[in-house]
Amino acid sequence: MSLHVIVGAGPVGSATARLLAARGEEVRLVTRSGTGPEHPAVERVAADAADTAALTGLADGAAALYNCAGPPYHRWAEEWPPLAAALLEAAGSTGAVLATTSNLYGYGPVDGVLTEETPLRAQGVKGRVRARMWEDARAAHEAGRIRATEVRGSDYLGDGTQSLLTAAVLPAVLAGRRARVPADVDAPHSWTYAGDVARTLVTVAADERAWGRAWHVPTPRPRSIRQLATLACSLADAPAPRLSGMPRAVLWLGGLGNPVVRELRETQYQFRKPFVLDSSAATATFGIEPTPTEEALEETVRALPR
């Protein structure tokens, strides 16, 4: 039994904690509030993970340190850098493998399918933040100061996940209302199951072949927002969904008084045309198959407030 330290108790952090605990590992889950899943093998600790000394003490003796944190969406530029720096320092001081949960923002707008070889060329604030985090971790790994790896998924499905689909589309259509979406609702889009993120994260943390590079989380074939909304309504025995696209100008106006909506302007490219990732490398290397979209969506629908 080894100690595993997880920062963040959102959908991925909680799924990672449950997965490790079920395998008989010792889990320490660090959040500012001390929350997280209840399990005899999970120690929930209230601490500020951006405090390097505190995090280093909590990670002492750990086999792996998992970055599953999720600062407020509109405060990434302020809150990610000190947290990322503390994670690097803690991993370097303790020898724990640093395994980071990331996303696809660092690539920026891309024509074609995203692979792990796609350059990180984001120009937006959030994309640059995520790209810099990985560049710093990889540089520390290559310098021999830490052992690091990163997993990247697309928009999440699963219990408690927050995305354009789960926060804006599904609650409306399952209630029989029209959903107005800032997207091309018929464009193919990759959707990653949060449980598969956890499985991939735990796998790459323990496998030397994974260190020093990023991996895409095994993800099923892309589906459009309309396809997923239609399937969700079928699962919930709700009427067929009514969807309409939202012009960019409407989203821009909505962001004037809402900081979270304002941040969505920067990543509109992900929803206005096909946005597809290739995750074949992780499946070929580690044998991880993605959870079928139908299963992931069924869990998502069950968890939504009705």
Residue, then its C-alpha position, 0 to 999 in steps of 0.5 A: m500500500s502506497l500513499h497517494v496525494i490528490v489536490g482537488a475534490g471535483p469530479v476527477g479528483s473524487a473519482t481518482a480518490r475512490l479508484l485508488a481507495a478501492r485498490g487498497e491504496e492510502v489516499r490523502l485528499v487536499t482541498r481548502s474546505g476539507t471536502g471529498p468522498e467519504h471512504p475509510a482509506v481516504e483522508r480529507v485534509a483542509a489546506d491551501a495547496a498553493d502553500t508550498a511548505a504545507l503541500t510538501g509536508l502533506a506529500d512527504g512519502a507519497a508515491a504520486l501527487y495528483n493535480c486535480a485542482g479547479p480554480p474558479y474559471h474566471r481566476w485561472a490567470e491569478e490562481w493557477p501559477p502559484l498553485a502550479a509552482a507549489l506542486l512542482e516544488a512539492a514533487g521535487s522535494t518529496g520525489a512523488v510523481l506529479a500527474t496533472t489533469s489538464n484539458l485541450y485549451g493549450y492547443g488553441p484553435v486547430d484545423g483537424v484532429l488533435t493529437e499529443e504532437t499538436p503544438l501548444r499555440a494557444q493565444g487566449v489567457k486560459g490556454r496560455v496558462r495551461a500550456r505554461m504549466w505543462e512546459d514548466a513541468r516538462a522542463a523540470h522533468e527533463a532537468g531531472r528535478i521531478r518525474a512528471t506526466e499529464v493527461r488531457g481530456s475534452d469536455y467532461l461527461g459524468d456525475g457532477t461535471q460542468s460543461l456547456l452540455t451539462a450546465a446549459v443544454l441538458p437541464a433545459v431540454l430535459a425540462g422540455r425547454r428550448a436550449r439556446v447554445p453558443a455553438d454549432v449544435d451539429a458540429p462533431h465534438s469529443w466528450t471525455y468521461a471523468g471516470d476515464v480521466a481518473r483511470t488514465l491519471v492513475t495509470v500514467a502516474a505508475d508507469e515509467r513509459a508515461w513520464g515526461r510527456a502528455w497523454h490524451v484520455p481515451t475518448p469515444r468517437p465524437r458526437s454533436i450537441r444535438q446527438l447527445a441532447t437527443l440521446a439524453c432525452s431518450l434516456a430520461d423519457a423526455p420530449a425530443p430536444r429543442l435547440s437553437g444556436m446563439p450568435r456570438a454577439v449575444l454571448w459577448l453581451g452576456g459576458l458584460g455582467n457575468p465573469v464566467v460567461r465572459e470567459l467563454r468568449e475565449t474558447q468559442y472556437q471549440f464549439r463553432k466547428p468540429f473539435v475532435l481529439d485522437s486518443s489512440a496513443a493511450t489506448a495502444t500503450f496502456g490498454i485503456e478503452p474509453t467508456p461508451t458514451e451511452e454509459a457516461l451520458e446515463e450517469t450524467v443524466r442521473a446526477l442532474p437535479r430534476 
